[in-house]
């Protein structure tokens, strides 16, 4: 399995596991979802974002010297996957923008932004994995 594909699997895993964990913290935490909607969601949301960054930094072992080299195919797969992910992110960010313009609660706008990021990460990873498996 190429290094880029291993990295993509790890990114997809963290893009799915960490938001699910965050959702469980919101639902099971003190006061449940109603307390979170009142403003107790900021610290867990920031922790989820930080955990996602740290997990993606350390989840995959570093490339082996001389064995895990990127070639043109890896670069093209990465480029195409990221392009699709940015399109999804751009389209999905319309929702939080509309929520802010409608002066909705911060809870909904922040979670719409987080969901847009998660959707972008999942779609980008899925596109890359399909391209790795089926080819360009």
Buried (B, 14 or more C-beta within 10 A) or exposed (E): EBBBBBBBBBBBBBBBEBBEBBBEBBEEBEEEBEEBBEEBBEEBBEBBBEBBEEBBEEBBEEBEEEEBEEEEBBEEBBEBBBEBBEEBBEEBBEBBEEBBEEEEEEBBBBBBBBBBBBBBBBBBBBBBBEBBEEEE
